[in-house]
């Protein structure tokens, strides 16, 4: 009986570890698009800031 409980506990622990690993992998896959979108947003914000700066400089030079 004790052998059965030990094997059952080890098997159950292995299953739990496998499930946690799968959840972590899936979680990373879901986070990657978010990170890509954030980097795109940052890049676009930098472009907008650069364009606004150019417009300000062009406006000042015209005066």
PDB file of N, CA, C and O in Angstrom:
ATOM      1  N   UNK A   1       0.822  -1.194   0.000  1.00  0.00           N
ATOM      2  CA  UNK A   1       0.000   0.000   0.000  1.00  0.00           C
ATOM      3  C   UNK A   1       0.870   1.263   0.000  1.00  0.00           C
ATOM      4  O   UNK A   1       0.579   2.234  -0.699  1.00  0.00           O
ATOM      5  N   UNK A   2       1.932   1.227   0.792  1.00  0.00           N
ATOM      6  CA  UNK A   2       2.830   2.374   0.862  1.00  0.00           C
ATOM      7  C   UNK A   2       3.516   2.608  -0.483  1.00  0.00           C
ATOM      8  O   UNK A   2       3.691   3.751  -0.904  1.00  0.00           O
ATOM      9  N   UNK A   3       3.904   1.524  -1.154  1.00  0.00           N
ATOM     10  CA  UNK A   3       4.526   1.655  -2.475  1.00  0.00           C
ATOM     11  C   UNK A   3       3.577   2.336  -3.455  1.00  0.00           C
ATOM     12  O   UNK A   3       3.991   3.183  -4.247  1.00  0.00           O
ATOM     13  N   UNK A   4       2.303   1.959  -3.396  1.00  0.00           N
ATOM     14  CA  UNK A   4       1.304   2.554  -4.280  1.00  0.00           C
ATOM     15  C   UNK A   4       1.184   4.052  -4.012  1.00  0.00           C
ATOM     16  O   UNK A   4       1.129   4.847  -4.950  1.00  0.00           O
ATOM     17  N   UNK A   5       1.143   4.437  -2.751  1.00  0.00           N
ATOM     18  CA  UNK A   5       1.012   5.854  -2.412  1.00  0.00           C
ATOM     19  C   UNK A   5       2.232   6.656  -2.873  1.00  0.00           C
ATOM     20  O   UNK A   5       2.097   7.783  -3.352  1.00  0.00           O
ATOM     21  N   UNK A   6       3.412   6.072  -2.726  1.00  0.00           N
ATOM     22  CA  UNK A   6       4.630   6.759  -3.165  1.00  0.00           C
ATOM     23  C   UNK A   6       4.616   6.936  -4.680  1.00  0.00           C
ATOM     24  O   UNK A   6       4.888   8.027  -5.180  1.00  0.00           O
ATOM     25  N   UNK A   7       4.302   5.869  -5.413  1.00  0.00           N
ATOM     26  CA  UNK A   7       4.265   5.958  -6.873  1.00  0.00           C
ATOM     27  C   UNK A   7       3.173   6.917  -7.343  1.00  0.00           C
ATOM     28  O   UNK A   7       3.372   7.678  -8.290  1.00  0.00           O
ATOM     29  N   UNK A   8       2.022   6.877  -6.677  1.00  0.00           N
ATOM     30  CA  UNK A   8       0.925   7.777  -7.023  1.00  0.00           C
ATOM     31  C   UNK A   8       1.343   9.226  -6.786  1.00  0.00           C
ATOM     32  O   UNK A   8       1.065  10.097  -7.610  1.00  0.00           O
ATOM     33  N   UNK A   9       2.001   9.483  -5.674  1.00  0.00           N
ATOM     34  CA  UNK A   9       2.458  10.842  -5.359  1.00  0.00           C
ATOM     35  C   UNK A   9       3.487  11.342  -6.354  1.00  0.00           C
ATOM     36  O   UNK A   9       3.430  12.492  -6.790  1.00  0.00           O
ATOM     37  N   UNK A  10       4.432  10.476  -6.714  1.00  0.00           N
ATOM     38  CA  UNK A  10       5.457  10.866  -7.690  1.00  0.00           C
ATOM     39  C   UNK A  10       4.820  11.117  -9.054  1.00  0.00           C
ATOM     40  O   UNK A  10       5.167  12.085  -9.731  1.00  0.00           O
ATOM     41  N   UNK A  11       3.901  10.264  -9.458  1.00  0.00           N
ATOM     42  CA  UNK A  11       3.223  10.434 -10.745  1.00  0.00           C
ATOM     43  C   UNK A  11       2.395  11.700 -10.782  1.00  0.00           C
ATOM     44  O   UNK A  11       2.411  12.436 -11.768  1.00  0.00           O
ATOM     45  N   UNK A  12       1.669  11.951  -9.701  1.00  0.00           N
ATOM     46  CA  UNK A  12       0.839  13.155  -9.621  1.00  0.00           C
ATOM     47  C   UNK A  12       1.716  14.409  -9.642  1.00  0.00           C
ATOM     48  O   UNK A  12       1.373  15.404 -10.280  1.00  0.00           O
ATOM     49  N   UNK A  13       2.833  14.352  -8.953  1.00  0.00           N
ATOM     50  CA  UNK A  13       3.763  15.486  -8.959  1.00  0.00           C
ATOM     51  C   UNK A  13       4.292  15.738 -10.371  1.00  0.00           C
ATOM     52  O   UNK A  13       4.404  16.889 -10.792  1.00  0.00           O
ATOM     53  N   UNK A  14       4.611  14.690 -11.093  1.00  0.00           N
ATOM     54  CA  UNK A  14       5.085  14.831 -12.468  1.00  0.00           C
ATOM     55  C   UNK A  14       4.040  15.459 -13.369  1.00  0.00           C
ATOM     56  O   UNK A  14       4.359  16.308 -14.202  1.00  0.00           O
ATOM     57  N   UNK A  15       2.795  15.046 -13.205  1.00  0.00           N
ATOM     58  CA  UNK A  15       1.711  15.613 -14.014  1.00  0.00           C
ATOM     59  C   UNK A  15       1.539  17.094 -13.704  1.00  0.00           C
ATOM     60  O   UNK A  15       1.362  17.905 -14.613  1.00  0.00           O
ATOM     61  N   UNK A  16       1.588  17.445 -12.430  1.00  0.00           N
ATOM     62  CA  UNK A  16       1.425  18.850 -12.034  1.00  0.00           C
ATOM     63  C   UNK A  16       2.556  19.700 -12.612  1.00  0.00           C
ATOM     64  O   UNK A  16       2.312  20.795 -13.118  1.00  0.00           O
ATOM     65  N   UNK A  17       3.783  19.203 -12.542  1.00  0.00           N
ATOM     66  CA  UNK A  17       4.926  19.940 -13.093  1.00  0.00           C
ATOM     67  C   UNK A  17       4.775  20.108 -14.607  1.00  0.00           C
ATOM     68  O   UNK A  17       5.086  21.170 -15.145  1.00  0.00           O
ATOM     69  N   UNK A  18       4.304  19.077 -15.288  1.00  0.00           N
ATOM     70  CA  UNK A  18       4.110  19.159 -16.740  1.00  0.00           C
ATOM     71  C   UNK A  18       3.049  20.201 -17.090  1.00  0.00           C
ATOM     72  O   UNK A  18       3.226  20.975 -18.032  1.00  0.00           O
ATOM     73  N   UNK A  19       1.954  20.225 -16.343  1.00  0.00           N
ATOM     74  CA  UNK A  19       0.884  21.192 -16.602  1.00  0.00           C
ATOM     75  C   UNK A  19       1.389  22.614 -16.361  1.00  0.00           C
ATOM     76  O   UNK A  19       1.107  23.516 -17.151  1.00  0.00           O
ATOM     77  N   UNK A  20       2.131  22.815 -15.276  1.00  0.00           N
ATOM     78  CA  UNK A  20       2.671  24.148 -14.990  1.00  0.00           C
ATOM     79  C   UNK A  20       3.616  24.589 -16.111  1.00  0.00           C
ATOM     80  O   UNK A  20       3.589  25.748 -16.525  1.00  0.00           O
ATOM     81  N   UNK A  21       4.444  23.676 -16.600  1.00  0.00           N
ATOM     82  CA  UNK A  21       5.344  24.000 -17.703  1.00  0.00           C
ATOM     83  C   UNK A  21       4.592  24.405 -18.959  1.00  0.00           C
ATOM     84  O   UNK A  21       4.969  25.367 -19.629  1.00  0.00           O
ATOM     85  N   UNK A  22       3.533  23.678 -19.279  1.00  0.00           N
ATOM     86  CA  UNK A  22       2.727  24.008 -20.464  1.00  0.00           C
ATOM     87  C   UNK A  22       2.078  25.377 -20.313  1.00  0.00           C
ATOM     88  O   UNK A  22       2.040  26.159 -21.263  1.00  0.00           O
ATOM     89  N   UNK A  23       1.569  25.664 -19.123  1.00  0.00           N
ATOM     90  CA  UNK A  23       0.933  26.960 -18.883  1.00  0.00           C
ATOM     91  C   UNK A  23       1.954  28.086 -19.040  1.00  0.00           C
ATOM     92  O   UNK A  23       1.640  29.135 -19.601  1.00  0.00           O
ATOM     93  N   UNK A  24       3.166  27.872 -18.548  1.00  0.00           N
ATOM     94  CA  UNK A  24       4.201  28.902 -18.686  1.00  0.00           C
ATOM     95  C   UNK A  24       4.556  29.137 -20.149  1.00  0.00           C
ATOM     96  O   UNK A  24       4.739  30.282 -20.563  1.00  0.00           O
ATOM     97  N   UNK A  25       4.657  28.075 -20.932  1.00  0.00           N
ATOM     98  CA  UNK A  25       4.995  28.209 -22.352  1.00  0.00           C
ATOM     99  C   UNK A  25       3.883  28.934 -23.096  1.00  0.00           C
ATOM    100  O   UNK A  25       4.151  29.834 -23.893  1.00  0.00           O
ATOM    101  N   UNK A  26       2.640  28.549 -22.841  1.00  0.00           N
ATOM    102  CA  UNK A  26       1.507  29.202 -23.504  1.00  0.00           C
ATOM    103  C   UNK A  26       1.436  30.666 -23.086  1.00  0.00           C
ATOM    104  O   UNK A  26       1.147  31.534 -23.910  1.00  0.00           O
ATOM    105  N   UNK A  27       1.697  30.943 -21.817  1.00  0.00           N
ATOM    106  CA  UNK A  27       1.694  32.326 -21.338  1.00  0.00           C
ATOM    107  C   UNK A  27       2.726  33.174 -22.047  1.00  0.00           C
ATOM    108  O   UNK A  27       2.456  34.332 -22.365  1.00  0.00           O
ATOM    109  N   UNK A  28       3.898  32.627 -22.302  1.00  0.00           N
ATOM    110  CA  UNK A  28       4.936  33.366 -23.024  1.00  0.00           C
ATOM    111  C   UNK A  28       4.509  33.635 -24.455  1.00  0.00           C
ATOM    112  O   UNK A  28       4.743  34.722 -24.983  1.00  0.00           O
ATOM    113  N   UNK A  29       3.884  32.648 -25.084  1.00  0.00           N
ATOM    114  CA  UNK A  29       3.442  32.826 -26.471  1.00  0.00           C
ATOM    115  C   UNK A  29       2.387  33.917 -26.554  1.00  0.00           C
ATOM    116  O   UNK A  29       2.348  34.665 -27.531  1.00  0.00           O
ATOM    117  N   UNK A  30       1.532  34.016 -25.542  1.00  0.00           N
ATOM    118  CA  UNK A  30       0.494  35.044 -25.547  1.00  0.00           C
ATOM    119  C   UNK A  30       1.078  36.415 -25.280  1.00  0.00           C
ATOM    120  O   UNK A  30       0.543  37.409 -25.771  1.00  0.00           O
ATOM    121  N   UNK A  31       2.159  36.503 -24.517  1.00  0.00           N
ATOM    122  CA  UNK A  31       2.743  37.793 -24.185  1.00  0.00           C
ATOM    123  C   UNK A  31       3.576  38.356 -25.323  1.00  0.00           C
ATOM    124  O   UNK A  31       3.726  39.574 -25.416  1.00  0.00           O
ATOM    125  N   UNK A  32       4.115  37.528 -26.181  1.00  0.00           N
ATOM    126  CA  UNK A  32       4.976  38.014 -27.257  1.00  0.00           C
ATOM    127  C   UNK A  32       4.278  38.999 -28.192  1.00  0.00           C
ATOM    128  O   UNK A  32       4.863  40.033 -28.512  1.00  0.00           O
ATOM    129  N   UNK A  33       3.051  38.724 -28.646  1.00  0.00           N
ATOM    130  CA  UNK A  33       2.401  39.723 -29.502  1.00  0.00           C
ATOM    131  C   UNK A  33       2.211  41.055 -28.784  1.00  0.00           C
ATOM    132  O   UNK A  33       2.310  42.113 -29.405  1.00  0.00           O
ATOM    133  N   UNK A  34       1.937  41.010 -27.477  1.00  0.00           N
ATOM    134  CA  UNK A  34       1.775  42.246 -26.731  1.00  0.00           C
ATOM    135  C   UNK A  34       3.075  43.045 -26.733  1.00  0.00           C
ATOM    136  O   UNK A  34       3.057  44.264 -26.899  1.00  0.00           O
ATOM    137  N   UNK A  35       4.180  42.370 -26.551  1.00  0.00           N
ATOM    138  CA  UNK A  35       5.470  43.049 -26.553  1.00  0.00           C
ATOM    139  C   UNK A  35       5.769  43.618 -27.934  1.00  0.00           C
ATOM    140  O   UNK A  35       6.329  44.708 -28.050  1.00  0.00           O
ATOM    141  N   UNK A  36       5.400  42.888 -28.975  1.00  0.00           N
ATOM    142  CA  UNK A  36       5.627  43.385 -30.334  1.00  0.00           C
ATOM    143  C   UNK A  36       4.787  44.630 -30.589  1.00  0.00           C
ATOM    144  O   UNK A  36       5.257  45.589 -31.201  1.00  0.00           O
ATOM    145  N   UNK A  37       3.546  44.610 -30.121  1.00  0.00           N
ATOM    146  CA  UNK A  37       2.682  45.769 -30.311  1.00  0.00           C
ATOM    147  C   UNK A  37       3.211  46.970 -29.543  1.00  0.00           C
ATOM    148  O   UNK A  37       3.180  48.096 -30.040  1.00  0.00           O
ATOM    149  N   UNK A  38       3.701  46.726 -28.320  1.00  0.00           N
ATOM    150  CA  UNK A  38       4.256  47.819 -27.534  1.00  0.00           C
ATOM    151  C   UNK A  38       5.474  48.423 -28.222  1.00  0.00           C
ATOM    152  O   UNK A  38       5.646  49.642 -28.225  1.00  0.00           O
ATOM    153  N   UNK A  39       6.320  47.579 -28.806  1.00  0.00           N
ATOM    154  CA  UNK A  39       7.500  48.108 -29.497  1.00  0.00           C
ATOM    155  C   UNK A  39       7.079  48.890 -30.740  1.00  0.00           C
ATOM    156  O   UNK A  39       7.698  49.903 -31.066  1.00  0.00           O
ATOM    157  N   UNK A  40       6.049  48.441 -31.430  1.00  0.00           N
ATOM    158  CA  UNK A  40       5.547  49.186 -32.593  1.00  0.00           C
ATOM    159  C   UNK A  40       5.002  50.541 -32.155  1.00  0.00           C
ATOM    160  O   UNK A  40       5.246  51.559 -32.802  1.00  0.00           O
ATOM    161  N   UNK A  41       4.260  50.540 -31.047  1.00  0.00           N
ATOM    162  CA  UNK A  41       3.691  51.792 -30.543  1.00  0.00           C
ATOM    163  C   UNK A  41       4.805  52.759 -30.171  1.00  0.00           C
ATOM    164  O   UNK A  41       4.737  53.943 -30.499  1.00  0.00           O
ATOM    165  N   UNK A  42       5.834  52.260 -29.485  1.00  0.00           N
ATOM    166  CA  UNK A  42       6.961  53.129 -29.113  1.00  0.00           C
ATOM    167  C   UNK A  42       7.649  53.700 -30.345  1.00  0.00           C
ATOM    168  O   UNK A  42       7.985  54.884 -30.388  1.00  0.00           O
ATOM    169  N   UNK A  43       7.854  52.849 -31.348  1.00  0.00           N
ATOM    170  CA  UNK A  43       8.518  53.304 -32.570  1.00  0.00           C
ATOM    171  C   UNK A  43       7.676  54.380 -33.267  1.00  0.00           C
ATOM    172  O   UNK A  43       8.213  55.383 -33.737  1.00  0.00           O
ATOM    173  N   UNK A  44       6.358  54.167 -33.331  1.00  0.00           N
ATOM    174  CA  UNK A  44       5.489  55.159 -33.961  1.00  0.00           C
ATOM    175  C   UNK A  44       5.472  56.462 -33.168  1.00  0.00           C
ATOM    176  O   UNK A  44       5.453  57.546 -33.751  1.00  0.00           O
ATOM    177  N   UNK A  45       5.478  56.356 -31.831  1.00  0.00           N
ATOM    178  CA  UNK A  45       5.520  57.562 -31.010  1.00  0.00           C
ATOM    179  C   UNK A  45       6.805  58.343 -31.257  1.00  0.00           C
ATOM    180  O   UNK A  45       6.787  59.572 -31.308  1.00  0.00           O
ATOM    181  N   UNK A  46       7.910  57.635 -31.409  1.00  0.00           N
ATOM    182  CA  UNK A  46       9.179  58.307 -31.694  1.00  0.00           C
ATOM    183  C   UNK A  46       9.136  58.991 -33.054  1.00  0.00           C
ATOM    184  O   UNK A  46       9.655  60.096 -33.211  1.00  0.00           O
ATOM    185  N   UNK A  47       8.520  58.337 -34.037  1.00  0.00           N
ATOM    186  CA  UNK A  47       8.404  58.940 -35.363  1.00  0.00           C
ATOM    187  C   UNK A  47       7.542  60.194 -35.314  1.00  0.00           C
ATOM    188  O   UNK A  47       7.868  61.205 -35.937  1.00  0.00           O
ATOM    189  N   UNK A  48       6.432  60.123 -34.567  1.00  0.00           N
ATOM    190  CA  UNK A  48       5.548  61.284 -34.449  1.00  0.00           C
ATOM    191  C   UNK A  48       6.284  62.429 -33.766  1.00  0.00           C
ATOM    192  O   UNK A  48       6.190  63.579 -34.196  1.00  0.00           O
ATOM    193  N   UNK A  49       7.012  62.114 -32.710  1.00  0.00           N
ATOM    194  CA  UNK A  49       7.776  63.144 -32.008  1.00  0.00           C
ATOM    195  C   UNK A  49       8.812  63.773 -32.936  1.00  0.00           C
ATOM    196  O   UNK A  49       8.990  64.991 -32.933  1.00  0.00           O
ATOM    197  N   UNK A  50       9.488  62.953 -33.721  1.00  0.00           N
ATOM    198  CA  UNK A  50      10.486  63.479 -34.659  1.00  0.00           C
ATOM    199  C   UNK A  50       9.825  64.364 -35.712  1.00  0.00           C
ATOM    200  O   UNK A  50      10.360  65.415 -36.063  1.00  0.00           O
ATOM    201  N   UNK A  51       8.665  63.945 -36.217  1.00  0.00           N
ATOM    202  CA  UNK A  51       7.964  64.756 -37.218  1.00  0.00           C
ATOM    203  C   UNK A  51       7.509  66.084 -36.628  1.00  0.00           C
ATOM    204  O   UNK A  51       7.620  67.123 -37.278  1.00  0.00           O
ATOM    205  N   UNK A  52       6.996  66.055 -35.397  1.00  0.00           N
ATOM    206  CA  UNK A  52       6.569  67.300 -34.753  1.00  0.00           C
ATOM    207  C   UNK A  52       7.758  68.232 -34.559  1.00  0.00           C
ATOM    208  O   UNK A  52       7.645  69.443 -34.750  1.00  0.00           O
ATOM    209  N   UNK A  53       8.894  67.662 -34.178  1.00  0.00           N
ATOM    210  CA  UNK A  53      10.098  68.470 -33.983  1.00  0.00           C
ATOM    211  C   UNK A  53      10.529  69.096 -35.302  1.00  0.00           C
ATOM    212  O   UNK A  53      10.906  70.268 -35.339  1.00  0.00           O
ATOM    213  N   UNK A  54      10.478  68.325 -36.387  1.00  0.00           N
ATOM    214  CA  UNK A  54      10.834  68.861 -37.701  1.00  0.00           C
ATOM    215  C   UNK A  54       9.879  69.975 -38.111  1.00  0.00           C
ATOM    216  O   UNK A  54      10.303  70.991 -38.662  1.00  0.00           O
ATOM    217  N   UNK A  55       8.584  69.782 -37.840  1.00  0.00           N
ATOM    218  CA  UNK A  55       7.607  70.810 -38.197  1.00  0.00           C
ATOM    219  C   UNK A  55       7.870  72.093 -37.422  1.00  0.00           C
ATOM    220  O   UNK A  55       7.776  73.190 -37.974  1.00  0.00           O
ATOM    221  N   UNK A  56       8.202  71.953 -36.136  1.00  0.00           N
ATOM    222  CA  UNK A  56       8.499  73.137 -35.327  1.00  0.00           C
ATOM    223  C   UNK A  56       9.735  73.859 -35.866  1.00  0.00           C
ATOM    224  O   UNK A  56       9.751  75.085 -35.968  1.00  0.00           O
ATOM    225  N   UNK A  57      10.761  73.094 -36.207  1.00  0.00           N
ATOM    226  CA  UNK A  57      11.984  73.710 -36.733  1.00  0.00           C
ATOM    227  C   UNK A  57      11.717  74.373 -38.081  1.00  0.00           C
ATOM    228  O   UNK A  57      12.233  75.457 -38.351  1.00  0.00           O
ATOM    229  N   UNK A  58      10.921  73.732 -38.920  1.00  0.00           N
ATOM    230  CA  UNK A  58      10.587  74.324 -40.216  1.00  0.00           C
ATOM    231  C   UNK A  58       9.757  75.581 -40.029  1.00  0.00           C
ATOM    232  O   UNK A  58       9.947  76.563 -40.746  1.00  0.00           O
ATOM    233  N   UNK A  59       8.846  75.561 -39.081  1.00  0.00           N
ATOM    234  CA  UNK A  59       8.006  76.729 -38.815  1.00  0.00           C
ATOM    235  C   UNK A  59       8.821  77.893 -38.301  1.00  0.00           C
ATOM    236  O   UNK A  59       8.548  79.038 -38.663  1.00  0.00           O
ATOM    237  N   UNK A  60       9.802  77.638 -37.476  1.00  0.00           N
ATOM    238  CA  UNK A  60      10.645  78.699 -36.928  1.00  0.00           C
ATOM    239  C   UNK A  60      11.558  79.279 -38.003  1.00  0.00           C
ATOM    240  O   UNK A  60      11.825  80.481 -38.011  1.00  0.00           O
ATOM    241  N   UNK A  61      12.034  78.436 -38.900  1.00  0.00           N
ATOM    242  CA  UNK A  61      12.934  78.934 -39.945  1.00  0.00           C
ATOM    243  C   UNK A  61      12.171  79.793 -40.961  1.00  0.00           C
ATOM    244  O   UNK A  61      12.757  80.682 -41.579  1.00  0.00           O
ATOM    245  N   UNK A  62      10.869  79.534 -41.137  1.00  0.00           N
ATOM    246  CA  UNK A  62      10.070  80.328 -42.067  1.00  0.00           C
ATOM    247  C   UNK A  62       9.832  81.727 -41.524  1.00  0.00           C
ATOM    248  O   UNK A  62       9.680  82.672 -42.297  1.00  0.00           O
ATOM    249  N   UNK A  63       9.799  81.871 -40.202  1.00  0.00           N
ATOM    250  CA  UNK A  63       9.532  83.181 -39.615  1.00  0.00           C
ATOM    251  C   UNK A  63      10.699  84.044 -39.742  1.00  0.00           C
ATOM    252  O   UNK A  63      10.668  85.194 -39.304  1.00  0.00           O
TER     253      UNK A  63
END
